[in-house]
Amino acid sequence: RLVTSATPRRDYMDVPVSGEVMGATDATLTFMVGCSSPETFDTIRPLLRRMGRGIIPCGRAGSGSAVKLCNNAALAVQVVVVYVP
């Protein structure tokens, strides 16, 4: 990215992914996006649309990872409930 001002702009994001290899192949991934600003989210959204269907804005940078952790924890509980005799 070219520097266009004397004050550098710092954009931060975390974008955990759900969907495995098949989702990547079929461009059906789901992204949980944490961004430093709404403008950053708007900037990366077109790129994410090319790789997946689900784009979930989660708030500030770091929030995407927190949502992914909660998703994995809920899945783990479901697995234990369904598969433990």
PyMOL commands that set and color helices and strands:
alter all, ss='L'
color gray80, all
select helices_A, chain A and resi 20-26+38-51+63-83
alter helices_A, ss='H'
color red, helices_A
select strands_A, chain A and resi 13-14+17-18+29-35+52-59
alter strands_A, ss='S'
color yellow, strands_A
deselect
rebuild
show_as cartoon
